[in-house]
């Protein structure tokens, strides 16, 4: 019995660590997305950073997120727009050739979940 208890005490921390890592929200750097947008196009990704240049009207809007590796525009439809200077995690789908209100954005993250 002592032998099993010792083995359990070695395995348990590893299992707990794996569960914690699996539950963590992994974010992608803006630089990686901008370097190879085709790799991420049409896929859901999460980015973390600070909001700047936010504009909204009627529950929709667009804002820029800076994660210190680069800046990316985020289109929010019915999720609201965070204030400038807010630190956020955004999950959405990468799209290319996006236009809003007559302005074109080369690569954009279309928000698919409320920001955190």
C-alpha positions in Angstrom: 0.0 0.0 0.0 2.8 2.4 0.7 4.2 1.9 -2.7 0.9 2.7 -4.4 0.5 5.9 -2.3 3.9 7.0 -3.3 3.1 6.4 -7.0 -0.2 8.2 -6.6 1.5 11.2 -5.1 3.7 11.4 -8.2 0.9 11.0 -10.7 -1.7 13.3 -9.1 0.3 16.6 -9.6 0.9 15.7 -13.2 -2.8 15.0 -13.8 -3.8 18.3 -12.1 -1.3 20.2 -14.1 -2.6 18.8 -17.4 -6.2 19.6 -16.4 -5.2 23.2 -15.6 -3.3 23.6 -18.9 -6.2 22.2 -20.9 -8.6 24.7 -19.3 -6.4 27.7 -20.0 -7.5 30.0 -22.8 -4.7 30.1 -25.2 -4.2 33.3 -27.1 -2.5 33.9 -30.4 -0.2 36.8 -30.9 -1.3 39.5 -33.3 2.2 39.3 -35.0 1.6 35.6 -35.8 -1.8 36.3 -37.3 -0.5 39.2 -39.4 2.6 37.2 -40.5 0.5 34.3 -41.9 -3.2 35.4 -42.1 -4.1 32.5 -44.5 -3.2 30.0 -41.7 -5.8 31.6 -39.4 -8.4 32.7 -42.0 -11.8 31.4 -41.1 -10.7 30.0 -37.8 -11.6 31.1 -34.3 -8.7 32.5 -32.3 -8.2 34.5 -29.1 -6.0 37.5 -28.7 -5.2 39.5 -25.6 -4.3 43.2 -25.4 -5.3 46.8 -24.7 -8.1 48.5 -26.6 -7.5 51.7 -28.6 -9.4 53.5 -31.3 -12.9 52.2 -30.4 -16.0 53.3 -32.3 -19.6 52.1 -31.8 -23.2 52.7 -32.8 -26.3 50.8 -32.0 -24.5 47.8 -30.3 -22.1 47.3 -33.2 -18.6 48.7 -33.5 -15.0 48.3 -34.2 -11.9 48.7 -32.0 -8.2 48.1 -32.2 -6.4 45.8 -29.9 -2.6 46.1 -29.2 -0.9 43.1 -27.7 2.6 44.6 -27.9 3.5 42.4 -30.9 1.1 44.3 -33.2 -2.3 45.8 -33.6 -5.5 44.2 -35.0 -9.0 45.6 -35.6 -11.9 43.8 -34.0 -15.4 43.9 -35.4 -18.1 43.5 -32.7 -21.6 42.8 -33.6 -24.1 43.0 -30.7 -21.3 42.4 -28.1 -20.6 46.0 -27.3 -17.3 47.8 -27.6 -14.9 48.2 -24.6 -13.5 51.6 -23.7 -10.1 52.7 -24.8 -7.4 51.5 -22.4 -9.3 48.4 -21.3 -7.3 45.2 -21.2 -9.3 42.4 -22.9 -9.3 38.9 -24.2 -11.2 38.6 -27.6 -12.3 35.4 -29.3 -13.4 35.6 -32.9 -12.9 34.5 -36.4 -10.1 35.9 -38.6 -11.4 37.4 -41.9 -9.6 39.1 -44.7 -10.9 42.0 -46.9 -13.4 43.3 -44.4 -15.3 46.6 -44.9 -17.3 48.7 -42.4 -19.0 52.0 -43.1 -17.1 52.5 -46.3 -13.7 51.8 -44.8 -11.7 48.7 -45.7 -9.7 46.7 -43.2 -7.2 44.1 -44.6 -7.3 41.6 -41.7 -9.9 41.7 -38.9 -11.1 39.6 -36.0 -14.9 39.3 -36.1 -15.9 38.8 -32.5 -17.8 35.5 -31.9 -17.9 35.7 -28.0 -18.3 38.6 -25.6 -15.0 40.1 -24.7 -13.5 39.4 -21.2 
